[in-house]
Amino acid sequence: MGRDTPSIIYGGQEDYRRLYYSDPAAARKAQISIMAGYGVLKMGTAMAKNGSAAGSIGKLMPYDPSANTGAEIAPARAFLVQSTGGATNDLYVTIADSYKFAVDDDVYINDNVTTLEQLGAITAIDRTTYSHMAKITVTVAASGTSFTTARFAYLAVQGGDTSVGILEKSVDTGEGADAQGALATLILGNAMLYTGMLTNFDDAAIADLGSSSFGQYTELK
């Protein structure tokens, strides 16, 4: 059974905790459309904007934090299930994670050792050849340096490494073939938030938003 695109998750414990220290009505906000396939995104998630030339251009997605230790909360990442082994235009992720992408999305590949590489646009997503993984074909081949699963190699959509705001309420973007995305509200600024309620929010995201953190509070300018 499918689900309607507009969706907000109410009743989870996280929505009964306070995100705002300041008056929510004073915050600068925007209504946004979030890409499909990222599952439930919790209130306080740092968000990024799809910077592709086509595909799901302009839609929002979770921010990809700068650290890569394998312990991050990083729903933006689709981890490889097979190391690249050298130069290749074909990358393999789980079938569920493949729904985080659309044909024509620009993507990048990264791991915890190799320098991040831009791979251009996705030209094809094959979810039928294999029962346990999907093949994503890109325009620009990953380099001869192998991106390995042992180094937490992953794909993410262009723009994912720049935060543009904070998700105000939890939403379900769906997972796998039934994923539909979601409509939501993004906090852009003029708000004081509880730092402990922010997810995947690091020093780089603080710099992106021109914000500052002190004690239990984070100020969005």
BANUGU-429540 format. One record per residue: residue in three letters; z, y, x of N, C-alpha, C in turn. Coordinates in Angstrom, 3 decimals, always signed. Atoms other than C-alpha are relative to their C-alpha. Example, Ala and Ser with C-alpha at 12.3 -4.5 7.8 and 13.67 -1.06 7.14 Angstrom:
ALA,+0.000,-1.190,+0.890,+7.800,-4.500,+12.300,+0.000,+1.200,+0.900
SER,-0.060,-1.190,-0.820,+7.140,-1.060,+13.670,+0.730,+1.090,-0.770
//
This chain:
MET,+0.000,-1.189,+0.848,+0.000,+0.000,+0.000,+0.000,+1.239,+0.884
GLY,+0.059,-1.231,-0.786,-0.917,+3.419,+1.395,+1.097,+0.961,-0.414
ARG,-0.972,-1.022,+0.339,+1.243,+6.531,+1.332,-0.703,+1.338,-0.057
ASP,+0.556,-1.339,+0.061,+0.510,+10.116,+0.394,+0.255,+0.707,+1.321
THR,-0.163,-0.699,-1.278,+0.015,+12.380,+3.395,+1.238,+0.877,+0.044
PRO,-1.221,-0.811,-0.076,+2.738,+14.951,+2.518,+1.224,-0.898,-0.108
SER,-1.176,+0.857,+0.055,+6.062,+13.309,+3.311,+1.126,+0.583,+0.823
ILE,-1.221,-0.394,-0.699,+9.617,+14.235,+4.283,+1.019,-1.097,-0.231
ILE,-1.003,+1.041,+0.118,+12.339,+11.681,+4.986,+1.350,+0.641,-0.295
TYR,-1.331,-0.465,+0.353,+15.556,+12.536,+3.164,+0.960,-1.183,-0.042
GLY,-1.006,+1.055,+0.147,+18.783,+10.558,+3.216,+0.432,-0.615,+1.300
GLY,-0.422,+0.482,-1.300,+18.840,+9.585,+6.870,+1.123,+0.867,+0.533
GLN,-1.169,-0.722,-0.455,+22.020,+10.580,+8.610,-0.362,+1.253,+0.791
GLU,+0.351,-1.149,-0.830,+20.199,+12.912,+10.975,-0.284,+1.244,-0.821
ASP,+0.298,-1.156,+0.818,+19.181,+15.165,+8.085,+1.252,+0.623,-0.602
TYR,-1.244,-0.562,+0.477,+22.828,+15.699,+7.146,+0.751,+0.719,+1.113
ARG,-0.547,-0.762,-1.100,+23.630,+17.089,+10.570,-0.732,+1.324,+0.084
ARG,+0.579,-1.338,-0.034,+22.967,+20.749,+11.253,-0.888,+0.172,+1.221
LEU,+0.894,-0.373,-1.090,+19.976,+21.782,+13.346,+0.199,+1.469,+0.364
TYR,-0.132,-1.435,-0.215,+20.457,+25.522,+12.910,+1.460,+0.407,+0.219
TYR,-1.252,-0.748,-0.103,+23.412,+27.517,+14.212,-0.185,+1.360,-0.671
SER,+0.328,-1.275,+0.628,+21.713,+30.738,+13.049,-0.461,-0.218,-1.446
ASP,+0.481,+0.060,+1.382,+20.468,+31.532,+9.539,-1.425,-0.560,-0.018
PRO,+1.350,+0.582,+0.025,+17.448,+29.247,+8.867,-1.042,+0.938,-0.613
ALA,+0.950,-0.891,+0.671,+15.884,+31.922,+6.652,-0.558,+1.058,+0.938
ALA,+0.447,-1.033,-0.943,+15.579,+34.274,+9.638,-1.002,-0.528,+1.014
ALA,+0.874,+0.594,-1.018,+13.558,+31.843,+11.766,-1.473,+0.241,-0.326
ARG,+1.447,-0.032,+0.169,+9.823,+32.246,+12.317,-0.502,-1.432,-0.098
LYS,+0.425,+1.373,+0.257,+8.148,+29.137,+10.919,-1.480,-0.028,-0.369
ALA,+1.388,+0.202,+0.418,+4.716,+27.706,+10.204,-0.127,-1.366,-0.653
GLN,+0.318,+1.293,+0.603,+3.429,+24.953,+7.946,-1.050,-0.680,+0.862
ILE,+0.871,+0.709,-0.940,+1.725,+22.295,+10.043,-0.453,-1.336,-0.568
SER,+0.487,+1.345,+0.292,-0.273,+19.097,+9.776,+0.173,-0.837,+1.261
ILE,-0.298,+0.854,-1.154,+0.867,+16.268,+12.060,-0.944,-1.193,+0.007
MET,+0.895,+1.139,-0.167,-1.435,+13.588,+13.418,+0.667,-1.295,-0.462
ALA,-0.493,+1.297,+0.464,-1.082,+10.028,+12.146,+0.394,-0.896,+1.170
GLY,-0.245,+1.081,-0.939,+0.420,+7.077,+13.968,+1.233,+0.100,+0.864
TYR,-1.160,-0.204,-0.867,+3.625,+8.431,+15.521,+1.314,-0.434,-0.639
GLY,-1.205,+0.495,+0.652,+6.059,+6.841,+13.079,+0.853,+1.129,-0.542
VAL,-0.939,-1.007,+0.488,+9.151,+8.709,+11.918,+0.362,+0.941,+1.145
LEU,-0.386,-1.023,-0.968,+9.654,+11.954,+13.837,+1.233,+0.700,-0.536
LYS,-1.285,-0.507,+0.461,+13.215,+13.194,+13.635,+0.068,+1.520,+0.054
MET,-0.328,-1.410,-0.027,+14.393,+16.676,+12.842,+0.433,+0.398,+1.414
GLY,-0.342,-0.446,-1.348,+14.621,+18.636,+16.109,-0.940,-0.498,+1.078
THR,+0.979,+0.487,-0.982,+11.666,+16.898,+17.791,-0.845,+1.162,+0.527
ALA,+0.908,-0.987,-0.587,+9.772,+19.126,+20.219,-1.436,-0.439,-0.283
MET,+1.361,+0.312,+0.414,+6.138,+19.327,+19.120,-1.021,+0.690,+0.893
ALA,+1.117,-0.533,-0.774,+2.807,+19.969,+20.841,-1.222,+0.084,-0.917
LYS,+1.204,-0.201,+0.793,-0.662,+20.916,+19.608,-1.191,-0.695,+0.652
ASN,+1.195,+0.679,-0.504,-3.801,+18.815,+19.961,-0.985,+1.036,+0.536
GLY,+0.879,-0.963,-0.643,-5.933,+20.730,+22.448,-1.401,-0.524,+0.245
SER,+1.328,+0.587,-0.169,-9.063,+18.593,+22.133,-1.095,+0.957,-0.444
ALA,+1.152,-0.788,+0.431,-12.527,+20.063,+21.703,-0.479,-0.439,-1.385
ALA,+0.387,+0.527,+1.313,-13.033,+17.878,+18.598,+1.114,-0.957,-0.448
GLY,-1.030,+0.944,+0.429,-11.234,+14.889,+17.058,+0.977,+0.639,-0.960
SER,-1.053,-0.568,+0.855,-7.917,+15.933,+15.519,+0.441,+1.360,+0.509
ILE,-0.279,-1.306,-0.577,-8.119,+19.370,+17.109,+0.857,+0.849,-0.931
GLY,-0.836,-0.922,+0.748,-5.408,+21.785,+16.010,+1.177,-0.629,-0.707
LYS,-1.145,+0.656,+0.628,-3.088,+19.191,+14.488,+1.143,-0.114,+1.012
LEU,-1.177,+0.116,-0.851,+0.424,+18.746,+15.835,+0.327,-1.461,+0.293
MET,-0.437,+1.328,-0.446,+1.937,+15.765,+17.658,+1.288,+0.193,+0.782
PRO,-1.215,-0.158,-0.801,+5.164,+15.051,+19.545,-0.335,+0.479,+1.409
TYR,+0.114,-0.466,-1.380,+5.605,+16.807,+22.885,+0.263,-1.157,+0.965
ASP,-0.147,+1.015,-1.041,+5.248,+14.598,+25.977,+0.858,+0.577,+1.132
PRO,-0.870,-0.580,-1.031,+8.233,+15.330,+28.284,-0.517,-0.283,+1.402
SER,+0.557,+0.073,-1.351,+7.600,+15.798,+32.002,+0.489,-1.208,+0.787
ALA,-0.530,+1.163,-0.726,+9.829,+12.948,+33.252,-0.635,-1.285,-0.521
ASN,+0.551,+1.298,+0.397,+8.566,+9.373,+33.205,+0.771,-1.098,+0.726
THR,-0.852,+1.036,-0.585,+11.328,+6.890,+33.942,+0.026,-1.269,-0.846
GLY,-0.050,+1.121,+0.932,+10.767,+4.557,+31.013,+1.123,+0.112,-0.996
ALA,-1.152,-0.158,+0.886,+13.940,+5.817,+29.318,-0.150,+1.175,-0.959
GLU,+0.175,-1.184,+0.838,+12.541,+8.963,+27.675,-0.304,-0.378,-1.450
ILE,+0.494,+0.062,+1.372,+12.174,+9.393,+23.941,-1.331,+0.742,+0.013
ALA,+1.324,-0.604,-0.204,+8.438,+10.012,+24.091,-1.028,-0.655,-0.914
PRO,+0.952,+0.632,+0.927,+6.531,+8.997,+20.940,-1.442,+0.408,+0.218
ALA,+1.384,-0.412,-0.272,+3.467,+10.884,+22.205,-0.739,-1.017,+0.845
ARG,+0.623,+0.895,-0.973,+2.830,+8.118,+24.741,-0.454,-1.320,-0.623
ALA,+0.486,+1.347,+0.322,+0.707,+5.026,+24.196,-0.068,-0.752,+1.330
PHE,-0.086,+0.679,-1.293,+1.724,+2.785,+27.076,-1.090,-1.064,+0.131
LEU,+1.015,+1.010,-0.257,-0.954,+0.639,+28.652,+0.620,-1.386,-0.038
VAL,-0.440,+1.395,-0.022,-0.644,-3.098,+28.131,-0.717,-0.758,+1.107
GLN,+0.751,+0.596,-1.103,-3.009,-3.766,+31.043,-0.270,+1.095,+1.029
SER,+0.243,-0.980,-1.059,-3.167,-1.928,+34.376,-1.496,+0.247,+0.149
THR,+1.422,-0.330,-0.091,-6.449,-0.140,+35.048,-0.705,-0.798,+1.094
GLY,+0.595,+0.789,-1.072,-7.036,-2.010,+38.309,-1.067,+0.736,+0.792
GLY,+1.034,-0.779,-0.687,-9.266,+0.801,+39.571,-0.812,+0.801,-0.990
ALA,+0.826,-0.868,+0.840,-12.050,+2.969,+38.191,-0.461,-0.734,-1.262
THR,+0.400,+0.619,+1.259,-12.674,+2.225,+34.501,-0.015,+1.028,-1.111
ASN,+0.043,-0.837,+1.204,-13.623,+3.871,+31.220,+0.717,-0.654,-1.169
ASP,-0.642,+0.748,+1.075,-11.770,+1.243,+29.174,+1.487,-0.158,+0.284
LEU,-1.451,+0.099,-0.121,-8.007,+1.441,+28.640,+0.530,-0.812,-1.171
TYR,-0.515,+0.911,+1.016,-5.877,-1.018,+26.679,+1.437,+0.365,-0.371
VAL,-1.321,-0.310,+0.542,-2.906,-0.159,+24.453,+0.263,-0.947,-1.162
THR,-0.260,+0.832,+1.171,-1.174,-1.910,+21.570,-0.859,+0.488,-1.165
ILE,+0.793,-0.382,+1.164,-3.095,-1.934,+18.316,+0.721,+1.092,-0.787
ALA,-0.751,-1.026,+0.726,-0.302,+0.072,+16.649,-0.134,+1.356,+0.671
ASP,+0.094,-1.274,-0.714,-0.403,+2.746,+19.366,-1.400,+0.592,-0.049
SER,+1.369,-0.523,+0.022,-4.189,+3.029,+19.100,-0.225,+0.955,-1.166
TYR,+0.142,-0.886,+1.156,-3.717,+4.773,+15.734,+0.568,+1.389,+0.256
LYS,-0.401,-1.348,-0.399,-2.194,+7.733,+17.579,-1.211,+0.837,+0.401
PHE,+1.203,-0.662,-0.494,-5.752,+8.588,+18.593,-1.124,-0.091,-1.023
ALA,+1.232,+0.030,+0.787,-9.050,+9.397,+16.926,-1.168,+0.164,+0.957
VAL,+1.213,-0.224,-0.796,-12.568,+9.242,+18.314,-0.224,+1.509,+0.125
ASP,+0.238,-1.404,-0.379,-13.379,+12.589,+20.005,+1.269,+0.729,+0.438
ASP,-1.183,-0.592,-0.613,-9.748,+13.299,+20.911,-0.151,-0.030,+1.514
ASP,-0.080,-0.003,-1.455,-9.464,+14.356,+24.548,+1.356,-0.563,+0.408
VAL,-1.240,+0.650,-0.403,-6.844,+12.309,+26.399,+0.212,+0.115,+1.503
TYR,-0.319,+0.101,-1.420,-5.073,+12.092,+29.727,+0.776,-1.279,+0.257
ILE,-0.737,+1.184,-0.413,-3.589,+9.174,+31.655,+1.012,+0.418,+1.059
ASN,-1.068,-0.376,-0.927,-0.351,+9.323,+33.614,+0.879,-1.215,+0.258
ASP,-1.094,+0.939,-0.242,+2.294,+7.163,+35.268,+1.023,+0.693,+0.889
ASN,-1.075,-0.676,-0.728,+5.393,+7.808,+37.375,-0.268,+0.147,+1.498
VAL,+0.368,-0.149,-1.403,+3.555,+7.738,+40.725,-1.318,+0.771,+0.147
THR,+1.349,-0.541,-0.125,-0.119,+8.640,+40.236,-0.107,+1.371,-0.669
THR,+0.222,-1.325,+0.585,-1.242,+12.204,+39.552,-0.724,-0.122,-1.335
LEU,+0.611,-0.013,+1.326,-2.118,+12.843,+35.900,-1.500,+0.289,+0.111
GLU,+1.452,-0.201,+0.006,-5.866,+12.621,+35.203,-0.503,+0.241,-1.416
GLN,+0.657,-0.262,+1.273,-7.940,+14.088,+32.376,-1.187,-0.951,-0.151
LEU,+1.035,+1.010,+0.207,-10.233,+11.459,+30.872,-1.071,+0.424,-0.997
GLY,+1.003,-0.455,+0.952,-12.270,+13.586,+28.496,+0.211,-0.600,-1.382
ALA,-0.096,+0.427,+1.394,-13.023,+12.516,+24.934,-0.069,-1.511,-0.154
ILE,+0.114,+1.405,+0.394,-12.518,+9.101,+23.370,-1.352,-0.199,-0.682
THR,+1.299,+0.286,+0.599,-15.907,+7.629,+22.540,+0.042,-1.190,-0.954
ALA,-0.099,+1.165,+0.884,-14.779,+4.401,+20.843,+1.423,-0.548,+0.050
ILE,-1.284,+0.698,+0.082,-11.618,+2.601,+19.675,-0.278,-1.363,-0.618
ASP,+0.302,+1.371,+0.427,-12.010,-1.192,+19.401,+1.297,-0.726,-0.328
ARG,-1.215,+0.687,+0.449,-9.281,-2.854,+17.336,-0.296,-1.410,-0.506
THR,+0.390,+1.286,+0.576,-11.186,-6.019,+16.441,-0.252,-1.099,+1.029
THR,+0.337,+1.023,-0.997,-12.162,-7.788,+19.679,+1.207,-0.850,+0.366
TYR,-1.224,+0.710,-0.391,-8.577,-8.710,+20.579,+1.036,+0.125,-1.113
SER,-1.023,-0.025,+1.045,-5.726,-9.600,+18.257,+1.292,+0.660,+0.458
HIS,-1.278,-0.507,-0.517,-2.992,-8.263,+20.545,-0.105,+1.373,+0.649
MET,+0.139,-1.310,-0.622,-4.440,-5.025,+21.930,-1.294,+0.664,-0.447
ALA,+1.189,-0.775,+0.338,-6.952,-2.264,+21.317,-0.605,+0.564,+1.276
LYS,+0.699,-0.580,-1.140,-9.576,-0.999,+23.751,-0.413,+1.418,-0.351
ILE,+0.387,-1.398,+0.175,-9.957,+2.767,+24.052,-0.968,+0.367,+1.121
THR,+1.028,-0.364,-0.967,-13.149,+3.910,+25.774,-0.089,+1.515,+0.080
VAL,-0.018,-1.444,-0.224,-13.192,+7.384,+27.316,-1.237,+0.450,+0.761
THR,+1.191,-0.569,-0.633,-15.856,+9.706,+28.710,+0.081,-0.033,+1.515
VAL,-0.189,-0.105,-1.448,-14.408,+10.111,+32.212,+0.824,-1.186,+0.481
ALA,-0.705,+1.188,-0.492,-13.386,+7.015,+34.149,+1.293,+0.389,+0.708
ALA,-1.210,-0.126,-0.806,-9.833,+6.742,+35.404,-0.377,-0.310,+1.443
SER,+0.409,+0.096,-1.400,-9.963,+6.971,+39.205,+0.212,-1.392,+0.571
GLY,-0.154,+1.277,-0.678,-10.021,+4.137,+41.703,+1.440,-0.378,+0.241
THR,-1.426,+0.295,-0.115,-6.251,+4.436,+41.991,+0.461,-0.673,-1.287
SER,-0.403,+0.736,+1.189,-4.723,+1.897,+39.622,+1.215,+0.632,-0.671
PHE,-1.144,-0.378,+0.823,-2.489,+3.154,+36.827,+0.601,-1.296,-0.528
THR,-0.556,+1.326,+0.269,-0.083,+0.262,+36.348,+1.072,+0.017,-1.082
THR,-1.050,+0.142,+1.014,+2.171,-0.996,+33.595,+1.382,+0.061,+0.640
ALA,-1.285,-0.048,-0.697,+4.967,-1.340,+36.175,+0.452,+1.438,+0.252
ARG,-0.312,-1.420,-0.205,+4.762,+2.430,+36.648,-0.011,+0.761,-1.324
PHE,-0.054,-0.597,+1.337,+4.901,+3.085,+32.888,-1.247,+0.825,-0.304
ALA,+1.249,-0.716,+0.249,+1.237,+4.123,+32.696,-0.235,+0.140,-1.504
TYR,+0.219,-0.247,+1.431,+0.281,+5.683,+29.372,-1.142,+0.978,-0.216
LEU,+0.964,-0.987,+0.471,-2.334,+7.632,+27.458,+0.690,+0.959,-0.956
ALA,-0.480,-0.985,+0.965,-1.613,+10.824,+25.528,-1.123,+0.980,-0.287
VAL,+1.037,-0.932,+0.426,-3.665,+13.417,+23.691,+0.129,+1.323,+0.757
GLN,+0.046,-1.290,-0.683,-4.727,+16.599,+25.489,+0.846,+1.037,-0.742
GLY,-0.897,-0.986,+0.599,-2.159,+19.345,+24.898,+1.396,-0.523,-0.206
GLY,-1.295,+0.602,+0.259,+0.720,+16.906,+24.575,+1.096,+0.433,+0.952
ASP,-1.001,-0.375,-0.998,+2.436,+18.210,+27.700,+0.402,+1.474,-0.086
THR,-0.414,-1.384,+0.221,+2.906,+21.747,+26.291,+0.659,+0.111,-1.372
SER,-0.718,-0.108,+1.268,+5.546,+22.355,+23.622,-0.334,+1.309,-0.695
VAL,+0.317,-1.202,+0.775,+4.755,+24.801,+20.816,+1.045,+0.312,-1.063
GLY,-1.018,-0.258,+1.009,+7.799,+24.509,+18.554,+0.856,-1.225,-0.272
ILE,-0.971,+1.040,+0.333,+10.535,+22.384,+16.973,-0.161,-0.412,-1.462
LEU,+0.140,+0.534,+1.358,+10.208,+20.145,+13.907,+1.274,+0.268,-0.807
GLU,-1.168,-0.409,+0.782,+12.480,+21.411,+11.128,+0.631,-1.160,-0.766
LYS,-0.505,+1.133,+0.781,+12.824,+18.215,+9.036,-0.687,-1.284,+0.436
SER,+0.582,+1.298,-0.347,+12.251,+14.517,+9.661,-1.184,-0.323,-0.910
VAL,+1.181,+0.389,+0.770,+8.835,+13.242,+8.572,-0.501,-1.346,+0.494
ASP,+0.582,+1.289,-0.351,+7.040,+9.901,+8.544,-1.509,+0.156,+0.109
THR,+1.446,-0.118,-0.214,+3.556,+10.046,+10.087,-0.711,-1.333,-0.169
GLY,+0.562,+1.324,+0.168,+3.059,+6.318,+9.559,-0.258,-0.698,+1.328
GLU,+0.302,+0.798,-1.179,+2.310,+3.529,+11.986,-1.124,-0.966,-0.322
GLY,+1.055,+0.985,+0.169,-0.722,+1.318,+12.486,-1.053,+0.431,-0.999
ALA,+1.155,-0.251,+0.859,-3.561,+1.018,+10.002,+0.319,+0.841,-1.219
ASP,-0.381,-0.760,+1.190,-1.596,+2.630,+7.150,+0.400,+1.432,+0.318
ALA,-0.461,-1.336,-0.383,-0.780,+5.798,+9.103,-0.873,+1.081,-0.631
GLN,+0.714,-1.078,+0.672,-1.712,+8.969,+7.216,+0.314,+1.379,+0.562
GLY,-0.422,-1.309,-0.453,-0.005,+11.761,+9.146,+0.991,+0.606,-0.969
ALA,-0.986,-0.643,+0.863,+2.313,+14.266,+7.503,-0.158,+1.506,+0.047
LEU,-0.128,-1.450,+0.032,+2.774,+17.869,+6.469,+1.446,+0.347,+0.274
ALA,-1.363,-0.308,-0.403,+5.820,+19.602,+7.884,+0.131,+1.485,+0.313
THR,-0.287,-1.375,-0.388,+7.449,+22.859,+8.984,+0.404,+0.037,+1.463
LEU,-0.271,-0.158,-1.421,+7.534,+23.978,+12.614,+0.782,+1.290,+0.219
ILE,-0.775,-1.184,-0.376,+10.186,+26.361,+13.966,-0.633,+0.589,+1.259
LEU,+0.700,-0.648,-1.114,+8.447,+28.852,+16.252,+0.918,+0.898,+0.817
GLY,-0.854,-0.916,-0.739,+11.208,+31.282,+17.167,+1.015,+0.687,-0.878
ASN,-1.051,-0.772,+0.670,+13.995,+33.709,+16.214,+1.034,-0.922,-0.635
ALA,-0.963,+0.967,+0.521,+16.445,+30.839,+15.847,+0.936,-0.457,+1.111
MET,-0.981,+0.609,-0.888,+19.608,+29.497,+17.442,+0.257,-1.412,-0.523
LEU,-0.098,+1.392,+0.411,+19.670,+25.696,+17.342,+1.086,-0.713,+0.797
TYR,-0.944,+0.844,-0.730,+22.204,+23.049,+18.291,-0.788,-0.875,+0.989
THR,+0.742,+0.720,-1.046,+20.984,+21.600,+21.596,+0.054,-1.503,-0.205
GLY,-0.154,+1.438,+0.185,+22.327,+18.144,+20.754,-0.890,-0.583,-1.073
MET,+0.894,+0.474,+1.056,+19.937,+17.933,+17.802,-1.461,-0.016,+0.440
LEU,+1.384,-0.070,-0.472,+16.823,+18.444,+19.940,-0.392,-1.283,+0.721
THR,+0.499,+1.259,-0.562,+14.736,+15.417,+20.922,-1.202,+0.272,+0.900
ASN,+1.086,-0.108,-0.979,+12.319,+15.047,+23.874,-0.200,+1.454,+0.452
PHE,+0.021,-1.430,-0.327,+13.198,+18.663,+24.770,+0.563,+0.161,+1.400
ASP,-0.421,-0.087,-1.389,+13.313,+19.278,+28.531,-0.192,+1.407,+0.548
ASP,+0.124,-1.325,-0.610,+13.233,+22.188,+30.990,-1.408,+0.563,-0.144
ALA,+1.379,-0.467,+0.150,+9.438,+22.341,+30.782,-0.249,+0.523,-1.414
ALA,+0.150,-0.465,+1.383,+9.599,+22.657,+26.984,+0.732,+1.314,-0.204
ILE,-0.740,-1.256,+0.067,+12.240,+25.369,+27.338,-0.858,+1.143,+0.529
ALA,+0.875,-1.018,-0.583,+9.834,+27.294,+29.578,-1.201,+0.280,-0.904
ASP,+1.153,-0.170,+0.884,+6.900,+26.691,+27.201,+0.317,+0.939,-1.164
LEU,-0.377,-0.754,+1.195,+8.811,+28.234,+24.297,+0.684,+1.324,+0.333
GLY,-0.707,-1.215,-0.385,+10.386,+31.045,+26.306,+1.413,+0.010,-0.512
SER,-1.346,+0.133,+0.556,+13.755,+29.757,+25.153,+1.030,-0.089,+1.110
SER,-1.085,+0.154,-0.963,+17.113,+29.446,+26.835,+1.093,-0.841,-0.628
SER,-1.075,+0.866,+0.478,+19.920,+26.926,+26.550,+1.293,+0.376,+0.693
PHE,-1.319,-0.233,-0.573,+23.608,+27.565,+27.057,+1.031,-0.698,-0.879
GLY,-0.991,+0.761,+0.749,+26.457,+25.292,+26.095,-0.655,-0.896,-1.027
GLN,+0.513,+0.865,+1.063,+25.776,+23.592,+22.790,-1.145,+0.636,-0.787
TYR,+1.020,-0.717,+0.745,+23.119,+26.105,+21.727,-1.293,+0.176,+0.814
THR,+1.293,-0.364,-0.582,+19.429,+26.675,+22.401,-0.587,+1.111,-0.835
GLU,+0.581,-1.143,+0.697,+17.862,+30.010,+21.526,-1.507,-0.030,+0.139
LEU,+1.452,-0.157,+0.020,+14.208,+30.175,+20.519,-0.277,+1.476,-0.224
LYS,+0.236,-1.457,+0.059,+13.043,+33.743,+21.191,-0.995,+0.358,-1.087
//
